[in-house]
Amino acid sequence: MKSATTFLAVLISLVIIASTGLQSQNKSIRLIDPQGMWRTSLATMDSLTVIIKPEGAYTQISYMINISTDGTQFNSIKDTVEIESYFQLPEGAIVNDSWLWVEDTLVYADLIDRWTASTIYEDIVHRFRRDPSLFFKNSPVNYEFRLFPLAGTTYRKFLISMLIPNSIEDGKFKIEVPDIWFSLVKSPANVGVIFLGDETNTDITYLNLSKTYQFATRSSEFFGNHEYCEIPTNQFIANKNFSYTGDLVEGIHFSKFNTGNDKYFQMAMNTNSLLPEKENVKHIYVFEYVRSMPANAVEYNVNNFISEIAKTYSAGDEINILYTSKVGQIKQISPDWVNMNADGKAYLLSKIDEMQKDVADFPSLPLLVNEAINKINSTEDNKAGIVIYSSSDSFGDLKTANDLINHITAKIKFKTKIYSMDFAHSSKLRTNRINNVNYRGNEYLYFNLARITKGEYLNIWSNSQSIPTMFKSFTKYIFTLPENLNYFITTNEGFAYHFYEVQNSNNTLTLVGKYIGGDDFDIRLTYMLGSEPKFKEIKISKANAKNNMRVPQIWIGNHLKYLESIPNPNNRQISDIIDISMANRVLSRYTAFLALEPWMRDSLFGGNNNQENNDGGGSGTDILEEIEILSNGFEINSYPNPAREIATITLNSPISATINSIEIYDMTGSKIRTLDAPSFAISGEFNLQWELTDEFGNKVPNGTYYIIVQIGMKTFNGKIVVAR
């Protein structure tokens, strides 16, 4: 099925990738003269437009960039240089497009095998001096982009696109735009940001703490209707985080798409909101305010302190607060522990004004901590903890700190955890040098209390100068949250399989996979809460499973990552990667995006690529035709059916096809047996036998089973009934 040319491409692609792996993959961009490689210069980025397009559990990020020689040594129209750049993208990124402007003509890059692309590009650079761009993937995170030629006093315009998995936070999708080499070039004053939302993806926000940037609705011939905002480049480079309201239902996004026999789905969920259970805690807060130390007045700090406590805790948690009054008396905000249900939160917030007027502004930490220990000891609750919330720096020298540490550890009756949050302004803190280490303020005291009692220490200067941000970090340490999350997905009359865990971090779980059966999904989650096993079931009806035509490409992107991770791949596996990559317009390590002038592209590949298509150009069209023939003609049969002792499975392929795997699944979606796939391409009928046993040789129980056959990116399935 593979030609000699494809075989040669595989071998040479391996050589190219091996040699690339020896090169430095640091982030860089430069202009070089191919005729005199010693002549190099930094590049100038005349404009940068970032296009944000929601794609369900992912966001497509595109960069439209103008690069010029302005301000460089290449200042003559006779200068002809190449743009050479290396950069990194997140490991979850899927690169799915590359465009080039040749004067006013937009050229869509062809996705072809890497060897052919490299050969054509180098030929052009060194002989024809025409207009190609070349886009490589050199490792799971390292990429290379080249463009030629860039004439002195002119500019070149190009666009590259990638799919990035979203995080889910506060009921919104959150995305961080990757920085390829923006900080390394001479930049424009502003970055343009375009948001291509729709009726379910709205309300984009630039997550900047210091200033609000508004998006305005506008329209253009190229992008149509969209939201637009200009952000100063220095602000954008420092913070590239955005959020938007997406298609989320109770913290879950679910979408699907069917192509022929293949059914794909993607799912993203916020595990914090989905699994809200946690073990309740009891904390007594010690609030110490020293006027000269925080950046803001007492009113601001007390208000933020109590407001964040109300946000952090929930019903079942118990809180109290100790502080020193202006006359030196230690007070507690409530005579009893406050349950942080709705009434408790309202009570706590009602005490803000009283505490603002009464709290002292001088150091009193030892007295407050001593009283907190008395309260904890009297409760006889070994799960109660102490939280020091202070802006003091009076107890950070070696002797004072050690004396206080020894007093505390000697007096505590239970294994009480002590947490410390320092909200002093770092520029006002004195420094204590202890054992050749510099500690700011009370840092030595807090660090060692946390170490000894197995608590935690946080400070405001390493948390974006924000009390809310510090509390958000604090919640990760004080609560016992769900762990060891597992998932099991079935459909009506079927199940999910061949899925990939895109991410399981930042409180977000993202999966992409295939399924058979109906479009009603049943998601079963199991997890541990402390030492207790928990179970949760989520049902997603057909009406709530949205269609998204990007889902198959996202699955292909993750499937290619899996194939590329196979150690020492053989030629057949590399050839499969190339075919799948080209047919689905997803960049792999063995392919490349190559954009050429239309006349040159036509002479090499034939046809016209100046239209939006997904066949990748060149031989991709033939691959699609083969896939279409397979989709319509590949058959799976078994005899006898129902079977009692042994079944003969017949695969019938209308064209020569290489079988990647043959697997047997039961009705719950559990894989019970992998059968031996033929080591050669089959055409016509191929028979194999299944003894109706699992991987361990045990007879399978009566029931219905699915035969799942994988050919490249395509999946085929058949049913077999076991009835003894």
C-alpha positions in Angstrom: 0.0 0.0 0.0 3.0 2.3 0.6 5.1 3.5 -2.3 8.9 3.5 -2.4 8.7 7.3 -2.3 6.8 7.2 1.0 9.2 4.7 2.4 12.1 7.0 1.5 10.3 10.0 3.0 9.9 8.0 6.3 13.6 7.2 6.5 14.8 10.7 5.7 12.2 12.2 8.0 13.8 10.2 10.8 17.2 11.5 9.9 16.0 15.1 9.8 14.2 14.7 13.2 17.2 13.0 14.8 19.5 15.9 13.7 17.0 18.5 14.8 16.9 16.9 18.2 20.6 17.8 18.6 20.0 21.5 18.1 19.2 23.9 20.8 15.4 24.4 21.2 15.5 27.6 23.2 13.0 30.3 22.3 14.5 32.4 19.6 13.8 34.4 16.4 16.3 36.0 14.1 16.8 37.3 10.5 19.6 35.5 8.6 21.1 36.0 5.2 21.2 32.5 3.5 24.1 33.7 1.3 26.1 34.8 4.3 25.1 33.0 7.4 27.3 35.2 9.6 24.9 38.1 8.9 22.1 37.9 11.4 19.8 40.4 13.2 16.9 40.5 15.6 13.5 40.8 14.0 11.0 43.6 14.3 7.3 42.6 14.8 5.3 45.4 13.2 1.9 44.0 14.3 0.5 41.1 16.3 -3.1 40.1 16.3 -4.2 37.2 18.6 -7.4 35.4 17.5 -9.3 33.5 20.2 -11.9 31.0 18.9 -13.8 28.7 21.3 -13.9 25.0 20.4 -15.6 23.4 23.3 -13.1 21.9 25.7 -10.3 23.6 23.7 -9.7 27.1 22.4 -8.1 27.7 19.0 -5.4 30.4 19.3 -4.1 32.0 16.1 -1.4 34.5 15.7 -1.5 36.9 12.7 2.0 38.5 12.6 3.9 41.0 10.5 7.7 40.7 10.6 9.9 43.4 9.0 13.6 44.5 8.8 12.8 47.9 10.3 15.7 49.1 12.5 18.0 46.2 11.5 21.2 46.0 9.4 19.1 44.7 6.5 17.9 48.1 5.4 18.3 47.8 1.6 15.7 46.5 -0.9 18.6 44.4 -2.2 18.8 42.5 1.1 17.0 39.2 1.1 16.8 37.4 4.4 15.2 34.4 6.0 13.1 34.4 9.2 14.2 31.6 11.5 12.4 31.0 14.8 12.2 28.3 17.5 9.6 28.3 20.2 7.7 26.1 22.7 4.0 25.4 23.1 2.2 23.5 25.9 2.4 19.7 25.6 -1.4 19.6 25.1 -1.3 22.0 22.1 -2.5 20.7 18.7 -1.1 22.7 15.7 -3.7 22.7 13.0 -3.0 25.5 10.5 -0.5 27.7 8.8 -1.2 30.5 6.3 1.1 32.9 4.4 0.3 36.1 2.5 2.1 36.4 -0.8 1.5 40.1 -1.5 -2.3 40.3 -1.3 -2.9 36.6 -1.9 -3.7 34.4 1.0 -2.0 30.9 0.7 -3.1 28.0 2.9 -0.1 25.8 3.7 0.0 22.2 2.4 0.6 19.6 5.1 3.0 17.1 3.6 5.7 14.7 4.8 8.7 16.4 6.4 11.4 15.3 4.0 9.5 16.5 0.9 8.7 19.8 2.6 12.3 20.4 3.7 13.7 19.5 0.3 11.3 21.9 -1.5 12.0 24.7 1.0 15.8 24.4 0.8 15.7 24.3 -3.0 13.7 27.5 -3.0 15.9 29.3 -0.5 19.1 28.5 -2.3 18.0 28.6 -5.9 14.6 30.1 -6.7 14.4 32.7 -3.9 10.6 32.6 -4.0 8.0 32.6 -1.2 7.7 29.6 1.1 7.0 29.2 4.8 7.9 26.0 6.7 6.4 24.9 10.0 7.9 21.9 11.9 7.2 20.0 15.2 10.6 18.9 16.6 9.5 17.4 19.9 6.3 17.2 22.1 6.8 20.9 23.0 9.4 22.3 20.5 8.5 23.9 17.2 10.3 25.6 14.3 9.0 28.1 11.9 10.9 29.6 8.8 9.9 32.0 6.2 11.7 33.2 3.0 12.3 35.7 1.6 12.0 38.9 3.6 13.4 41.9 1.6 14.9 44.9 3.3 12.4 47.8 3.8 9.4 45.4 3.5 7.5 43.0 5.7 6.0 39.5 5.6 2.6 38.5 7.0 1.7 35.0 8.2 -0.7 33.2 10.5 -0.3 30.0 12.6 -3.0 28.3 14.6 -3.2 25.8 17.5 -5.8 24.2 19.7 -5.1 24.6 23.5 -7.1 22.7 26.2 -9.1 25.0 28.5 -9.1 25.2 32.3 -12.5 25.7 34.0 -12.5 28.2 36.8 -15.3 30.2 38.5 -17.8 28.8 36.0 -15.9 30.0 33.0 -13.3 28.7 30.5 -9.8 30.1 31.2 -7.0 30.1 28.6 -3.4 31.3 28.7 -2.1 32.4 25.3 1.3 30.8 24.7 4.3 33.2 24.3 6.3 32.0 21.3 8.9 34.7 21.1 7.0 37.9 21.6 9.4 39.2 24.3 12.4 38.7 22.0 11.5 41.1 19.2 11.0 44.8 18.7 7.3 45.0 19.3 4.4 47.3 18.4 2.8 49.5 21.1 -0.3 47.4 21.3 -1.5 43.8 20.6 -4.9 43.4 18.9 -7.1 40.6 20.4 -10.0 39.2 18.4 -12.6 37.0 20.0 -14.7 34.9 17.6 -17.5 33.8 20.0 -21.1 32.8 19.4 -24.4 32.5 21.3 -22.9 30.1 23.9 -19.4 31.5 24.1 -19.5 35.1 25.2 -18.3 37.7 27.7 -14.5 37.5 27.1 -12.4 39.1 29.9 -8.7 39.9 30.0 -7.6 38.8 33.4 -5.6 41.8 34.5 -5.7 42.8 38.1 -4.5 46.4 37.7 -6.8 47.6 34.9 -9.9 46.6 33.0 -9.8 46.3 29.2 -13.1 46.3 27.4 -13.9 44.3 24.3 -16.1 46.1 21.7 -18.1 44.6 18.9 -16.9 45.3 15.4 -16.9 43.7 11.9 -14.2 43.1 9.2 -14.2 41.4 5.8 -11.7 38.8 6.9 -13.1 37.9 10.4 -16.7 38.9 10.1 -18.4 40.0 13.3 -16.2 39.7 16.4 -15.2 41.2 19.7 -12.0 43.3 19.6 -9.6 44.9 22.2 -6.2 46.5 22.1 -3.8 45.7 25.0 -0.5 47.4 25.5 2.2 44.9 24.5 4.1 45.1 27.7 0.9 44.3 29.7 0.1 41.4 27.3 3.6 39.9 27.5 3.4 40.0 31.3 0.0 38.5 31.5 -1.7 36.5 28.7 -4.7 35.0 30.6 -8.2 35.3 29.3 -11.6 33.9 30.4 -14.9 33.6 28.7 -18.4 32.2 29.4 -18.5 28.9 27.5 -21.0 26.1 26.9 -20.9 24.8 30.5 -23.7 23.1 32.3 -23.1 22.7 36.1 -19.3 22.9 35.5 -19.3 20.4 32.6 -18.7 20.8 28.9 -19.7 17.9 26.6 -19.7 17.9 22.8 -19.6 15.3 20.1 -19.4 14.7 16.4 -20.0 11.8 14.1 -18.2 11.0 10.9 -19.4 7.9 9.1 -18.8 4.9 11.4 -16.8 6.9 13.9 -18.4 8.8 16.8 -16.2 11.2 18.8 -16.8 13.1 22.1 -14.9 15.6 24.2 -15.6 16.4 27.8 -14.2 18.9 30.3 -15.3 19.3 33.9 -14.4 21.3 36.9 -13.7 18.7 39.6 -14.0 21.3 42.4 -17.6 22.3 41.5 -18.6 18.8 40.4 -17.3 17.1 43.6 -18.0 19.7 46.2 -17.6 17.3 49.1 -14.8 17.9 51.5 -14.0 17.1 55.2 -15.2 20.0 57.4 -12.6 22.0 59.3 -12.5 24.1 62.5 -10.1 27.0 62.5 -9.4 29.8 65.0 -7.9 32.9 63.3 -5.4 35.2 65.0 -5.6 38.6 63.4 -2.7 41.0 64.1 -2.5 44.4 62.3 0.5 46.7 62.5 -0.3 50.0 60.9 3.1 50.7 59.4 3.4 47.4 57.6 0.5 46.7 55.2 0.1 48.7 51.9 -3.5 49.7 52.8 -5.4 51.0 55.8 -7.0 48.8 58.5 -10.5 49.2 57.0 -9.4 47.7 53.7 -7.5 44.9 55.3 -10.3 43.9 57.8 -12.9 44.0 55.1 -10.9 41.8 52.7 -9.9 39.4 55.6 -13.4 38.7 56.7 -14.9 38.7 53.2 -12.3 36.1 52.0 -13.0 33.9 55.1 -16.7 34.0 54.2 -15.9 32.9 50.6 -13.4 30.2 51.7 -15.5 28.2 54.1 -18.8 26.5 53.7 -21.6 24.9 55.8 -20.2 22.5 58.4 -16.9 24.4 58.8 -16.5 26.3 62.0 -14.6 29.6 62.5 -13.7 32.1 65.2 -11.4 35.1 65.1 -9.2 36.5 67.9 -7.8 40.1 67.8 -6.4 42.7 70.1 -8.6 45.7 70.8 -7.2 49.3 71.0 -7.1 49.1 74.8 -5.0 45.9 74.7 -7.8 43.4 75.5 -7.9 40.1 73.5 -11.4 39.7 71.9 -13.0 37.0 69.9 -15.5 37.8 67.2 -18.1 35.4 68.6 -18.6 33.7 72.0 -19.0 30.4 70.2 -17.7 28.8 67.0 -19.4 30.1 63.9 -20.8 27.5 61.6 -20.1 28.8 58.1 -23.6 28.2 56.7 -25.6 31.1 55.2 -26.5 32.5 58.6 -22.9 32.1 59.9 -21.5 34.0 56.9 -24.0 36.8 57.4 -23.1 37.0 61.0 -19.4 37.2 60.2 -19.8 39.9 57.6 -21.9 41.9 60.0 -18.9 42.2 62.3 -16.7 43.9 59.8 -17.5 47.5 60.9 -17.2 46.6 64.6 -13.7 45.0 64.1 -12.5 47.9 61.9 -13.2 50.4 64.7 -11.9 48.3 67.5 -8.8 46.4 66.3 -5.4 47.5 67.6 -2.5 48.6 65.4 0.4 47.4 67.5 2.2 44.0 67.7 0.6 41.4 70.0 1.2 38.1 68.3 2.5 36.0 71.3 -0.6 36.9 73.5 -3.0 36.1 70.6 -1.3 32.8 69.8 -1.3 31.8 73.4 -5.0 32.5 73.7 -5.7 30.6 70.5 -3.9 27.5 71.9 -6.1 27.8 75.1 -9.2 27.8 73.0 -8.0 24.8 70.9 -7.0 22.8 74.0 -10.4 23.4 75.6 -12.3 22.1 72.6 -10.4 18.7 72.8 -10.8 18.6 69.0 -7.7 17.1 67.4 -8.8 18.4 64.0 -8.9 22.0 65.0 -6.2 24.3 63.6 -4.8 27.8 64.1 -4.4 30.4 61.3 -2.0 33.3 62.0 -3.0 36.3 59.8 -0.5 39.0 60.5 1.4 42.0 59.2 4.0 42.1 61.9 7.7 41.8 61.6 8.6 42.0 65.3 9.1 38.3 65.9 11.5 37.2 63.2 15.0 37.3 64.8 16.5 34.0 65.8 16.0 34.2 69.6 12.5 35.8 69.7 11.3 33.3 67.1 12.8 30.2 68.7 11.5 31.2 72.1 8.0 31.6 70.7 8.2 28.3 68.7 9.3 26.4 71.9 6.5 27.9 73.9 3.9 27.0 71.3 5.0 23.5 70.7 5.2 22.8 74.4 1.7 24.1 75.2 -0.2 22.5 72.3 -2.1 19.5 73.6 -3.1 18.0 70.3 -1.5 17.7 66.9 -2.8 21.1 65.9 -1.7 22.4 62.5 -0.6 26.0 62.4 -1.0 28.0 59.2 0.4 31.5 58.7 -0.6 34.1 56.1 1.6 37.2 56.1 -0.1 40.3 54.6 2.7 42.8 55.3 4.1 44.9 52.4 7.5 43.3 51.5 9.2 46.7 50.9 8.6 47.6 54.6 9.8 44.4 56.2 13.1 44.2 58.0 15.5 41.3 57.0 16.8 38.8 59.5 19.9 36.7 58.4 19.7 33.4 60.1 22.1 30.5 59.3 23.3 32.3 56.2 19.7 32.6 54.9 17.8 35.9 54.6 14.3 35.9 56.0 11.8 38.7 55.6 9.8 39.9 58.7 8.5 36.9 60.6 9.3 34.5 57.8 11.6 32.3 59.9 8.9 32.0 62.6 6.2 31.1 60.2 8.2 28.7 58.1 9.3 26.7 61.2 5.9 26.6 62.8 4.5 25.2 59.5 7.2 22.7 59.3 6.9 21.4 62.9 3.1 21.3 63.0 2.6 20.2 59.3 0.8 23.4 58.5 1.6 25.8 55.6 3.0 29.3 55.3 2.0 31.9 52.6 2.8 35.5 52.1 1.3 38.3 50.1 4.4 39.3 48.2 4.6 36.0 46.4 0.9 35.9 45.6 0.5 38.9 43.2 0.1 41.4 46.0 -3.5 40.3 46.5 -5.3 39.0 49.6 -7.9 37.1 47.5 -5.1 35.3 45.6 -3.4 34.4 48.9 -6.6 32.9 50.3 -7.2 31.0 47.0 -3.8 29.3 47.5 -4.6 28.7 51.1 -7.7 26.6 50.3 -5.4 24.1 48.6 -3.8 23.2 51.9 -6.6 23.4 54.5 -9.2 21.1 53.0 -9.1 17.4 52.3 -10.4 17.3 48.8 -11.3 14.4 46.5 -8.4 12.3 45.3 -7.7 9.3 43.0 -10.5 10.3 40.6 -11.5 7.6 38.2 -14.1 7.7 35.5 -16.2 5.2 33.6 -18.3 6.3 30.5 -21.1 4.4 28.9 -23.9 5.3 26.4 -27.3 3.9 25.8 -26.6 0.6 24.1 -22.8 1.2 24.0 -19.8 2.7 25.7 -16.8 5.1 25.3 -13.4 3.8 24.4 -10.0 4.8 23.0 -10.1 8.0 25.0 -7.2 10.2 26.0 -6.9 12.2 29.2 -5.9 15.6 27.9 -5.4 17.1 31.4 -6.2 16.3 35.0 -4.9 19.4 36.8 -5.9 22.9 37.8 -9.2 21.4 39.0 -10.0 20.5 35.4 -10.4 17.0 33.9 -10.5 16.9 30.1 -11.1 13.8 28.0 -11.5 13.1 24.3 -12.6 9.7 23.0 -14.7 7.6 20.7 -18.0 5.9 21.5 -20.5 3.5 20.1 -24.2 3.2 20.7 -26.6 6.0 21.4 -26.0 9.7 22.2 -27.2 9.6 25.9 -24.1 9.4 28.1 -23.7 8.1 31.7 -20.5 9.2 33.5 -19.6 7.4 36.7 -17.0 9.0 38.9 -15.3 7.2 41.8 -12.9 8.9 44.2 -11.5 9.0 47.7 -12.4 11.6 50.3 -9.8 11.1 53.0 -10.1 7.4 53.7 -13.7 7.1 52.5 -14.6 5.9 49.0 -17.2 8.0 47.1 -19.3 7.6 44.0 -21.0 10.1 41.7 -23.1 9.6 38.6 -23.7 12.2 35.9 -26.2 11.8 33.0 -25.8 13.8 29.8 -28.8 13.6 27.5 -28.6 13.7 23.7 -30.1 17.2 23.9 -27.2 18.5 26.1 -24.4 16.8 24.0 -23.6 19.6 21.6 -22.3 19.0 18.0 -18.8 20.4 17.3 -17.1 19.5 14.0 -13.7 20.2 15.6 -13.9 17.2 18.0 -12.6 14.5 15.5 -9.5 16.7 14.7 -8.9 17.1 18.5 -9.1 13.3 19.0 -6.7 12.9 16.0 -4.3 15.4 17.6 -4.2 13.4 20.8 -4.0 10.1 18.9 -1.0 11.4 17.0 0.7 12.3 20.3 0.1 8.8 21.5 1.6 7.3 18.3 4.6 9.7 18.5 5.3 8.6 22.1 5.9 4.9 21.0 9.6 4.2 21.6 11.6 3.4 18.5 8.7 3.4 16.0 9.0 1.2 12.9 8.4 2.3 9.4 4.8 1.2 9.3 4.0 3.2 12.4 5.7 6.3 11.0 3.9 5.9 7.7 0.6 5.7 9.6 1.4 8.9 11.5 2.2 10.7 8.2 -1.0 9.6 6.6 -3.2 10.5 9.6 -1.5 13.8 10.0 -1.9 14.8 6.3 -5.5 13.6 6.1 -6.6 15.6 9.1 -4.4 18.7 8.9 -2.8 18.1 12.3 1.0 18.8 12.5 3.1 15.8 13.6 6.9 15.2 14.0 7.0 13.6 10.6 5.1 16.2 8.6 5.4 19.9 7.9 3.2 22.8 6.9 4.6 24.3 3.6 3.1 27.4 2.0 4.2 28.3 -1.5 3.4 30.8 -4.1 0.3 29.6 -6.0 2.0 29.1 -9.3 4.8 27.0 -7.7 2.4 25.0 -5.5 0.4 24.1 -8.6 3.4 23.0 -10.5 4.5 20.7 -7.7 1.2 19.4 -6.4 -1.4 20.3 -8.9 -4.7 21.9 -8.1 -5.4 25.1 -6.1 -5.1 25.3 -2.4 -6.4 28.9 -2.0 -9.6 27.7 -0.4 -10.4 26.4 3.1 -10.1 22.7 3.0 -9.0 19.8 5.2 -7.3 17.5 2.8 -3.8 19.0 3.3 -3.1 19.1 -0.4 -1.0 16.7 -2.5 -1.4 13.0 -1.7 -3.9 13.8 1.2 -6.7 13.7 -1.4 -5.8 10.1 -2.3 -5.8 9.2 1.4 -9.3 10.7 1.9 -10.6 8.7 -1.1 -9.1 5.5 0.4 -10.7 6.3 3.8 -14.1 6.9 2.1 -13.8 3.5 0.4 -13.0 1.8 3.7 -15.8 3.6 5.5 -18.4 2.4 3.0 -17.1 -1.1 2.4 -15.2 -2.5 5.4 -17.2 -5.3 7.1 -17.0 -7.4 10.3 -18.9 -10.6 10.6 -18.7 -13.6 12.9 -20.0 -17.2 12.8 -21.8 -18.7 14.5 -23.7 -15.8 16.1 -24.7 -16.5 18.8 -21.6 -18.5 19.6 -21.2 -21.3 22.3 -17.5 -22.5 22.2 -15.6 -20.7 19.5 -16.3 -17.9 17.0 -14.8 -17.2 13.6 -14.4 -13.5 12.9 -14.3 -12.4 9.3 -12.8 -9.0 8.3 -13.6 -8.0 4.7 -11.7 -5.0 3.3 -12.5 -3.5 -0.1 -8.9 -2.2 -0.5 -5.5 -3.1 0.9 -5.5 -2.0 4.6 -3.2 -2.4 7.6 -5.0 -3.5 10.8 -3.6 -1.7 13.8 -5.6 -3.6 16.5 -8.5 -6.0 17.1 -10.1 -5.8 20.5 -13.1 -7.3 22.3 -15.2 -5.2 24.7 -18.2 -6.1 26.9 -21.3 -4.0 27.2 -19.9 -2.0 30.1 -17.0 -0.7 27.9 -14.3 -2.9 29.5 -11.7 -4.3 27.2 -11.6 -8.1 27.9 -9.4 -9.4 25.1 -6.9 -8.2 22.4 -6.7 -10.5 19.4 -3.6 -10.8 17.2 -3.8 -8.4 14.2 -2.3 -9.6 10.9 1.3 -8.4 10.4 0.5 -7.6 6.8 -2.0 -5.4 4.9 -5.1 -7.4 4.1 -7.4 -7.1 1.0 -10.6 -9.0 0.8 -11.4 -11.6 3.5 -9.3 -12.3 6.5 -10.4 -14.9 9.1 -9.4 -15.3 12.8 -10.8 -17.2 15.7 -11.8 -16.2 19.2 -12.2 -18.9 21.8 -14.7 -16.8 23.8 -12.1 -16.3 26.5 -10.6 -13.2 28.2 -7.0 -12.2 28.4 -6.4 -14.8 31.2 -8.0 -17.7 29.4 -11.3 -17.6 31.4 -14.5 -18.2 29.6 -16.5 -15.0 29.2 -20.1 -15.0 30.5 -23.1 -15.0 28.3 -23.9 -11.6 26.8 -23.3 -9.2 23.9 -19.8 -8.2 23.0 -18.3 -5.7 20.6 -15.5 -6.4 18.1 -13.5 -3.1 17.7 -11.1 -3.0 14.7 -8.7 0.0 14.3 -7.3 0.9 10.9 -5.2 4.0 11.0 -7.6 6.7 12.3 -10.7 4.8 11.5 -12.6 2.5 13.8 -15.1 -0.3 12.8 -17.2 -2.4 15.1 -19.3 -5.5 15.0 -21.4 -7.4 17.5 -21.2 -11.0 18.7 -23.5 -12.7 21.2 -22.3 -15.5 23.5 -25.0 -17.9 24.6 -23.9 -21.3 26.0 
